[in-house]
Amino acid sequence: MYRSNVLVCGGTGCTSSNSLTIVNKLKEEIERQGLSDEVNVITTGCFGLCALGPIMVVYPEGSFYSMVKVEDIPEIVEEHLLKGRIVTRLLYQETVEEDTVKSLNKTAFYAKQKRVALRNCGVIDPEKIDDYIAQDGYAALGKVLTEMTPDQVIQTILDSGLRGRGGAGFPTGLKWKFAAANDADQKYVCCNADEGDPGAFMDRSVLEGDPHCLIEAMAIAGYAIGASQGRVYVRAEYPIAVKRLQIAIDQAREYGLLGEDIFGTGFNFDMELRLGAGAFVCGEETALMTSIEGKRGEPRPRPPFPAVKGLYQKPTILNNVETYANIAQIILKGPEWFASMGTEKSKGTKVFALGGKINHTGLVEIPMGTTLREVVFEIGGGIPNGKKFKAAQTGGPSGGCIPTEHLDIEIDYDNLLAIGSMMGSGGLIVMDEDNCMVDVAKFFLEFTVDESCGKCTPCRIGTKRLLEMLEKITKGQGSLEMLDEMEELCHYIKANSLCGLGQTAPNPVLSTLRYFRDEYITHVVDKKCPAGVCKDLLEYTIEKDKCFGCSMCAKKCPVGAISVTDYTAPGKKKPAYEIDHSKCIKCGACIDTCKFKAIYKG
């Protein structure tokens, strides 16, 4: 029995900041101090507050050390673990009070969160099945196999109101019910762990921090629909997630929780991993299944739907990682417990990857119905450097931009759709006054054009034409008529594309046209970018009365576009400089160099 447990984040974010080196140094120092029998070091999954990584938490005190460096470890081990004196200067400062250390759950970032899908992330060692079992792991599987019929399992999921967390929000229980109703000699349970949205890392974090919750849920789903085989489609760019999930599968087989005659009930279920190459279109269910089959990942026309003909033309269900992460808790705590959270039509919680212009980037799980303002300004800590909030983009390339006027919207599936955005898988990118919304729309459209499989003409050609018009606008070559043409093309692409990629690709354009049309007009009419982002519409200018004539800008200019003038500003000793706009390549080197703030762009 250890007197202290030290939990170090081993998720991708903290690993990239050398958390594994910190773990090794920690073990080395603990052994050097003779504490190996008293202090246990555990590498866990993501704690959520990624902006402060590497993260280390010491229990039983719950001391939250943030931005830990290797050189901090000897002091933490000697002072805290050996002498019992918490090193407060290295703690997350919001947890430090005058006489005590505040619980992490009382900090602004965590206070309004409700961790259901993420309940074990940052709590257990994801590579040890016994840690998962100690947290009621596989108890839900045991319950359904010994106490419930498949129909009762499906009804429980229906009663919970759980909707798919992959984007569309289709009722999970209904999907299972459709697949269960179709007889076949083989059925499949699939998991979408491909997670192609830029800025999204919710599913990756669950796989890295709690892989057994996915295995348990897929086995439950297999029992519910009558399937004996599972497939997890995970992107190869997630090496830590892939490694830990494979370890978990092997451990589950060893414990008899996968394979034949699970819990002695006669139920058979096993699963395998399939690595994807990072194609965004393979997030669409039929394209994903086509890819698993070893073919090019392209969507198939529907109907027939996967519940009738899915993987290998057999009845199949497909849910994403976060959806499955809720299943075991619903079985154990009851559908009423899950339905008590959230809104009337969107039950439970939702995990968001919070990024962009925000103080506290990271992973958050909130009850449905939490307002965007709460997420951005309370949980996320607001906008850095005193900048103003401009928009939040949800749903990745398939979503839309939410302006300031909708900051108090309650986040759920239907509310976001009503204002031209969507939940998506859970990326939430915050933008401030320095973001150009035309450029934002162009960025996401560039992504979808690149990721289109090209199978259908509306998506293959339509998105390309749409991008060309956006590029013209950002270069000052657009017209007011072009804005109407873009809107018309957007609606055509949405109505006629084969799959969800094309059907949602115009959303960033439509939402920015809806809420930030004045920016488009300024680009078209005034040939200016209000945010100073679109390079072709910029001009760098030196304010001669502010210029001290130090010549640093001229020395840094790579093309010799800056020269000295005959003008000397009042109170200055040297003549000012000026920029030849015909030579300027708008690299920004001059404005970065000027310490007198005499250069502006506009």
Secondary structure, 3 states (H helix, E strand, C coil): CCCEEEEEECCHHHHCCCHHHHHHHHHHHHHHCCCCCCEEEEEECCCCCHHHCCCEEEECCCEEECCCCHHHHHHHHHHHHHCCCCCHHHECHHHECCCCECCHHHCHHHHCCCCCCCCCCCCCCCCCHHHHHHCCCCHHHHHHHHHCCHHHHHHHHHHHCCECCCCCCCEHHHHHHHHHCCCCCCCEEEEEECCCCCCCCHHHHHHHHCHHHHHHHHHHHHHHHCCCEEEEEEECCCHHHHHHHHHHHHHHHHCCCCEEEECCCCEEEEEEEEEECCCHHHHCHHHHHHHHCCCCCCCCCCCCCCCCCCHHHCCEEEEEHHHHHCHHHHHHHCHHHHHCCECCCCECEEEEEEEECCCCCEEEEEECCCEHHHHHHHHCCCCHHHCCEEEEEECHHHCEEEEHHHCCCECCHHHHHHCCCCCCCCEEEEEECCCCHHHHHHHHHHHHHHHCCCCCHHHHCHHHHHHHHHHHHHCCCCCHHHHHHHHHHHHHHHHHCCCHHHHHCCHHHHHHHHHCHHHHHHHHHHCCCCCCCCHHHCCEEECCCCCCCCCHHHHHCCCCCEEECCCCCCCCCCCCEEECCCCCCCCCHHHHHCCCCCEEEC
